């Protein structure tokens, strides 16, 4: 592969990620949440009750960070933590009614905020972006699964 083109693609990918994160992060912080807190809120809002292990699998939060994020969301009163009926060593986390209301208020608002950045793109541009990102995603997954 041509190294100049490869470096240019990597640079654009990083710039897109940074711009996306800055836009998303600013909006999330205005809602009084951190990005990991928002990640948990949205994951539970869309997926229901989960164990900590399931939350790690479905979010971008590491196992080591999860406990602190859960503790802060418990203090805010937006989640509850109850012993697991299946595994006495674990517990189940779910949104409280306050958390459900927060999710229903901020998630659609966040999607609308983020979509504004894409408003100037044509449908064909969006389809090309989706195809390119999907191709990259599968290439990276394939590479991660191959033996070293």
trRosetta pair geometry for C-beta under 8 A, 3 or more apart (Angstrom, degrees):
i j d omega theta_ij theta_ji phi_ij phi_ji
1 5 7.1 -114 168 72 89 108
1 6 5.2 86 128 -60 121 123
2 5 4.2 59 88 16 111 111
2 6 6.5 173 89 -14 55 88
3 6 5.4 -54 -140 39 34 115
3 7 6.1 34 161 -19 68 104
4 7 6.0 -54 -148 36 27 108
4 8 6.5 27 152 -19 61 108
5 8 5.6 -57 -149 37 32 113
5 9 6.4 33 153 -20 66 104
6 9 5.8 -54 -150 34 30 110
6 10 6.5 29 153 -17 64 106
7 10 5.6 -53 -147 37 33 112
7 11 6.2 37 154 -22 66 106
8 11 5.7 -52 -146 35 30 114
8 12 6.5 28 156 -15 63 106
9 12 5.9 -58 -149 39 30 108
9 13 6.2 33 153 -22 65 107
10 13 5.6 -55 -147 35 31 114
10 14 6.4 28 156 -16 66 105
11 14 5.9 -57 -150 37 29 109
11 15 6.3 27 153 -17 64 108
12 15 5.6 -54 -143 39 33 112
12 16 6.2 36 156 -21 66 104
13 16 5.9 -53 -148 35 28 111
13 17 6.4 28 153 -18 62 107
13 136 7.9 180 -109 -166 133 161
14 17 5.7 -54 -148 37 32 112
14 18 6.2 30 155 -18 66 107
15 18 5.8 -55 -145 38 30 110
15 19 6.2 27 157 -16 65 108
16 19 5.9 -58 -145 40 28 108
16 20 6.1 29 157 -19 65 110
17 20 5.8 -57 -145 38 27 111
17 21 6.1 25 158 -17 65 110
18 21 5.8 -56 -143 39 27 109
18 22 6.2 29 157 -21 63 108
19 22 5.8 -53 -145 35 29 112
19 23 6.4 26 157 -16 63 107
20 23 6.0 -59 -150 38 28 107
20 24 6.1 19 158 -11 66 112
20 117 8.0 168 -108 102 67 166
21 24 5.9 -58 -138 45 28 106
21 25 5.6 29 163 -22 66 115
21 35 7.8 -3 -156 -106 89 152
22 25 5.9 -54 -135 39 22 111
22 26 6.3 26 163 -22 60 106
23 26 6.3 -56 -150 31 24 109
23 27 6.8 15 156 -10 59 109
23 113 7.7 176 162 141 97 99
23 114 6.7 117 124 -115 119 71
23 117 6.0 13 -161 -61 169 145
24 27 6.1 -67 -156 40 31 106
24 28 6.1 27 154 -18 69 112
24 35 7.3 72 121 -115 106 107
24 110 7.5 52 -143 -169 80 108
24 114 6.3 20 -90 -94 86 114
25 28 5.6 -57 -141 39 31 111
25 29 6.1 31 161 -20 67 107
25 35 5.7 -40 -108 -67 85 116
26 29 6.0 -56 -147 36 26 110
26 30 6.7 29 153 -21 61 105
27 30 5.8 -54 -154 31 33 113
27 31 7.0 30 149 -18 62 104
27 110 5.9 137 128 -124 132 80
27 113 4.8 129 -122 131 154 159
27 114 7.5 -121 29 -56 160 78
28 31 5.7 -59 -161 32 37 112
28 33 5.4 -78 174 80 87 96
28 34 7.2 32 134 167 119 14
28 35 5.7 93 95 -88 161 60
28 38 4.6 -70 -143 -45 125 156
28 110 7.0 40 -78 -117 75 127
29 32 7.7 69 -178 -62 37 14
29 33 7.2 -121 -97 67 30 50
29 34 7.4 30 -94 -104 75 41
31 38 7.3 89 72 -92 135 114
31 106 5.0 68 -138 -129 146 140
31 110 7.6 -39 -39 -70 149 108
33 37 4.3 -139 -165 91 97 121
33 38 4.7 119 122 -57 136 86
33 41 6.9 -59 -136 -4 157 144
33 106 7.8 107 5 150 136 169
34 37 4.6 95 50 7 77 105
34 38 7.0 -141 91 -5 39 87
34 69 7.5 -118 71 -122 124 97
34 72 7.9 33 16 103 121 154
35 38 5.7 -54 -146 38 32 113
35 39 6.3 40 152 -26 64 104
36 39 5.3 -49 -146 31 35 118
36 40 6.6 33 156 -16 65 101
36 59 7.6 79 -148 160 71 134
36 60 7.7 -121 -106 79 73 84
36 61 5.0 91 -142 -95 106 116
36 65 6.3 -109 -129 143 158 127
36 69 4.6 -101 130 -108 121 141
37 40 6.0 -55 -153 36 32 108
37 41 6.2 33 150 -20 66 109
37 69 5.8 -161 -77 -161 64 97
37 72 6.5 -78 -91 97 120 118
37 73 5.8 163 -139 -73 95 101
37 76 7.9 70 -158 6 136 153
38 41 5.5 -54 -144 38 32 114
38 42 6.1 27 159 -15 67 108
38 106 7.8 -106 -129 125 100 136
38 110 7.7 133 -164 -100 130 162
39 42 6.2 -59 -147 40 24 105
39 43 6.2 24 156 -19 62 112
39 59 4.6 101 150 -152 117 113
39 60 5.8 -108 -134 35 154 87
39 61 6.0 160 95 -35 141 107
40 43 5.7 -58 -143 38 29 111
40 44 6.1 21 161 -11 66 109
40 55 6.3 15 -122 -155 91 125
40 59 6.2 -9 -78 -94 59 156
40 61 7.0 3 -59 -11 94 151
40 69 6.0 155 -25 140 143 124
40 70 7.2 -174 -140 -83 163 66
40 73 6.2 -99 94 -52 142 159
40 79 7.3 -42 139 -58 122 148
40 93 7.8 -46 -172 133 116 143
41 44 6.3 -62 -148 42 23 103
41 45 5.9 25 154 -22 62 115
41 73 7.3 -170 -66 -127 88 132
41 78 6.6 -20 -107 142 107 137
41 79 7.9 -125 -95 -55 67 107
41 95 7.3 78 -145 -98 65 111
41 99 6.6 -146 -132 -165 91 98
41 102 6.7 -73 -156 108 135 114
41 103 5.5 -168 167 -88 95 93
41 106 7.7 16 127 70 144 127
41 107 7.9 -155 124 -65 103 102
42 45 5.4 -55 -139 39 29 115
42 46 6.1 14 165 -6 65 110
42 103 6.9 154 -94 -136 45 101
42 107 5.9 133 -111 -107 91 114
43 46 6.4 -66 -145 46 23 98
43 47 5.6 -22 170 20 63 124
43 50 7.1 -38 135 8 109 155
43 55 6.4 115 111 -134 149 76
43 58 5.1 128 -150 118 127 116
43 59 5.2 -72 -49 -71 154 99
44 47 6.3 -75 -119 58 23 85
44 48 7.0 -79 -164 102 59 6
44 49 7.6 33 -144 -95 92 24
44 50 6.4 -124 -99 15 79 110
44 55 7.9 -9 -60 -104 90 105
44 79 6.7 133 5 -108 177 111
44 93 6.7 -88 -97 120 132 95
44 94 6.2 158 -163 -142 121 42
44 95 5.0 147 129 -41 123 93
44 99 7.2 -14 100 149 134 133
44 103 7.5 -120 86 -81 86 147
45 95 6.2 63 -80 -49 66 149
45 99 7.7 -141 -74 147 92 91
45 100 7.1 143 -117 -124 87 55
45 103 3.5 179 -102 -162 138 147
45 104 7.6 -172 -151 -51 126 58
45 107 6.1 -161 114 -50 158 149
47 50 6.2 31 111 -51 122 121
47 58 6.5 -11 -28 175 170 164
48 94 6.8 -22 175 -123 55 104
49 92 5.0 12 -179 177 114 117
49 93 7.0 156 -154 75 65 39
49 94 4.3 -36 -97 -77 78 112
50 54 3.9 -131 -165 90 103 125
50 55 5.1 129 116 -56 131 78
50 58 6.9 -95 -134 29 160 139
50 92 7.0 152 79 -154 19 72
50 93 5.9 -27 69 59 71 89
50 94 7.6 135 17 -78 59 65
51 54 4.8 98 50 6 74 101
51 55 7.1 -134 95 -6 41 86
51 84 6.3 16 -101 -89 110 131
51 87 7.7 32 -115 47 144 126
51 90 5.3 7 -147 163 121 135
51 91 7.1 140 -133 80 74 38
51 92 5.9 -54 -82 -100 63 59
51 93 7.3 118 -126 11 17 86
52 55 5.5 -53 -148 34 35 114
52 56 6.5 38 155 -21 67 100
52 63 7.6 82 152 -135 109 78
52 66 5.7 115 -158 139 102 145
52 67 7.7 12 -132 -74 141 69
52 70 7.3 -55 -103 -51 102 153
52 90 6.9 -141 24 -155 97 101
52 91 7.3 52 -21 60 100 79
52 93 6.9 84 -66 -11 63 124
53 56 5.9 -51 -153 32 32 111
53 57 6.6 29 150 -16 63 108
53 90 7.3 -45 -5 -133 108 142
54 57 5.5 -57 -150 38 35 112
54 58 6.0 12 159 -3 70 115
55 58 6.1 -70 -138 49 28 96
55 59 5.5 -3 173 4 70 121
55 61 6.9 -20 142 61 97 122
55 66 6.2 125 100 -140 124 129
55 93 6.6 5 -51 51 137 136
56 59 6.7 -67 -122 48 19 91
56 61 6.4 -100 -113 86 59 80
56 62 7.0 29 -138 -163 103 23
56 63 5.2 8 -108 -75 146 74
56 66 6.0 -66 -74 -61 92 146
61 65 5.2 -125 -170 85 90 115
61 66 5.3 112 133 -82 122 79
61 69 6.2 -71 -144 13 150 159
62 65 4.8 84 58 12 83 103
62 66 6.9 -130 94 -28 42 87
63 66 5.7 -41 -147 7 31 122
64 67 7.8 -54 -176 16 29 99
65 68 6.1 -68 -169 43 51 107
65 69 6.0 44 144 -20 83 112
66 69 5.8 -64 -149 39 33 109
66 70 6.0 30 159 -19 71 108
67 70 5.8 -57 -147 38 29 111
67 71 6.3 32 155 -22 64 106
68 71 5.6 -51 -146 33 31 114
68 72 6.5 27 157 -15 64 105
69 72 6.0 -57 -151 37 31 107
69 73 6.4 27 152 -15 65 108
70 73 5.8 -59 -147 40 32 109
70 74 6.3 38 152 -25 66 104
70 79 6.9 -87 -150 85 73 147
70 81 6.7 74 171 -73 121 131
70 93 6.4 -95 -132 -109 119 146
71 74 5.6 -51 -150 31 31 115
71 75 6.7 33 151 -20 63 102
72 75 5.6 -47 -150 32 36 114
72 76 6.6 34 150 -16 64 104
73 76 5.5 -52 -148 38 37 112
73 78 5.3 -80 -171 63 87 100
73 79 4.6 35 131 15 117 118
73 99 7.6 53 179 -106 107 126
74 77 7.5 39 175 -73 33 31
74 79 6.0 -65 -78 73 58 90
74 80 7.5 91 -120 -113 84 30
74 81 6.2 -35 -94 -6 124 114
77 96 6.1 -69 163 51 67 156
77 98 5.2 17 124 67 100 153
77 99 7.5 -154 123 -46 55 87
78 95 6.5 -37 164 -143 72 77
78 96 5.9 -150 -164 35 22 101
78 98 5.6 -105 -102 104 58 96
78 99 3.4 110 -177 -91 71 92
78 102 5.6 -37 -127 28 124 148
79 93 5.5 6 177 -173 127 97
79 94 6.6 158 -154 84 79 27
79 95 5.9 -59 -102 -105 66 39
79 96 6.2 -162 -105 -14 9 87
79 99 5.5 82 -64 -80 52 159
80 93 7.2 169 81 -148 44 53
80 94 5.9 -15 54 62 89 78
80 95 7.9 39 12 132 80 10
80 96 5.3 103 -32 -71 98 91
81 91 5.1 44 178 141 89 140
81 92 7.4 162 -152 78 50 41
81 93 5.4 -16 -100 -98 74 78
82 91 6.0 167 84 -163 29 96
82 92 5.4 -21 65 58 84 90
82 94 7.8 -15 15 18 106 103
83 88 6.6 4 -176 -139 118 55
83 90 7.8 116 -160 91 57 44
83 91 5.4 -67 -107 -107 31 83
83 92 7.6 20 109 12 17 83
84 87 4.6 5 94 55 140 72
84 88 6.9 -133 67 -75 87 20
84 89 7.8 -20 40 59 122 44
84 90 4.3 20 -5 87 141 88
84 91 5.5 -144 -32 -107 80 20
84 92 5.2 118 -95 -35 70 89
85 92 7.7 -10 1 -17 77 134
86 90 7.8 -17 75 60 86 116
87 90 4.3 34 94 25 115 108
95 99 3.5 -147 -158 103 87 122
95 100 4.8 122 128 -59 131 70
95 103 6.2 -48 -123 -14 156 136
96 99 4.6 100 43 6 67 103
96 100 7.1 -124 95 -6 37 85
97 100 5.5 -49 -145 33 34 114
97 101 6.5 35 155 -18 64 102
98 101 5.8 -54 -152 36 31 111
98 102 6.4 32 150 -19 64 106
99 102 5.5 -52 -146 36 34 113
99 103 6.2 36 154 -20 66 104
100 103 5.7 -52 -147 36 30 113
100 104 6.2 26 156 -15 64 109
101 104 5.8 -58 -145 41 29 109
101 105 6.3 25 156 -18 64 110
102 105 5.8 -63 -149 39 28 108
102 106 6.0 -5 169 5 68 114
103 106 6.7 -70 -131 47 21 88
103 107 5.4 16 -180 -21 65 120
104 107 6.9 -33 -106 30 17 106
104 108 7.5 8 -177 -1 47 108
105 108 7.8 -94 177 38 16 93
105 109 6.7 -1 152 -7 57 125
106 109 5.3 -68 -146 47 38 115
106 110 5.7 42 157 -28 76 106
107 110 5.7 -52 -144 33 29 110
107 111 6.6 29 156 -17 63 103
108 111 5.7 -52 -148 36 35 112
108 112 6.4 35 153 -19 66 105
109 112 5.8 -55 -150 37 31 111
109 113 6.3 34 151 -21 64 106
110 113 5.5 -51 -146 35 33 114
110 114 6.3 27 157 -15 66 106
111 114 5.9 -58 -145 40 29 106
111 115 6.1 30 156 -23 65 109
112 115 5.8 -54 -142 34 28 111
112 116 7.0 44 154 -34 59 95
113 116 6.1 -47 -166 11 31 115
114 117 6.2 -46 -175 19 47 111
114 118 7.8 24 140 -3 67 106
115 118 5.6 -66 -161 43 51 106
115 119 6.8 81 141 -58 73 81
116 119 5.5 -17 -154 -21 42 120
118 121 5.1 -48 -172 25 72 120
118 126 6.7 68 -178 -96 124 111
121 125 4.2 -126 -170 87 98 132
121 126 5.4 116 124 -54 126 85
121 129 7.6 -15 -170 -11 155 138
122 125 4.6 102 55 1 75 102
122 126 7.2 -141 96 -4 42 85
123 126 5.7 -54 -151 36 35 112
123 127 6.4 35 152 -20 66 105
124 127 5.6 -52 -146 36 34 113
124 128 6.4 36 153 -20 65 104
125 128 5.8 -55 -150 36 31 111
125 129 6.4 32 152 -19 65 105
126 129 5.7 -52 -148 36 32 112
126 130 6.3 33 153 -19 65 106
127 130 5.7 -52 -146 37 31 112
127 131 6.3 32 154 -19 64 106
128 131 5.7 -54 -146 37 30 111
128 132 6.2 29 156 -17 65 108
129 132 5.8 -58 -147 39 28 110
129 133 6.1 24 158 -15 65 110
130 133 6.0 -58 -143 40 27 107
130 134 6.1 28 157 -21 64 110
131 134 5.7 -57 -146 37 27 112
131 135 6.3 29 155 -20 63 106
132 135 5.7 -54 -148 34 30 112
132 136 6.4 28 154 -16 64 106
133 136 5.6 -54 -147 39 33 111
133 137 6.1 39 153 -24 66 105
134 137 5.6 -50 -145 34 31 115
134 138 6.5 26 158 -14 64 105
135 138 6.1 -59 -150 39 27 106
135 139 6.3 28 153 -20 64 109
136 139 5.7 -57 -147 37 31 112
136 140 6.3 27 157 -16 66 107
137 140 6.0 -60 -151 38 27 107
137 141 6.3 24 154 -16 64 109
138 141 5.6 -53 -142 39 33 111
138 142 6.1 37 157 -22 66 106
139 142 5.8 -53 -147 36 28 113
139 143 6.4 28 154 -18 62 107
140 143 5.7 -54 -146 38 32 111
140 144 6.3 32 154 -20 65 106
141 144 5.6 -55 -147 37 32 111
141 145 6.3 24 156 -16 65 110
142 145 6.0 -63 -148 38 29 106
142 146 6.6 35 153 -33 64 102
143 146 5.9 -47 -148 18 33 113
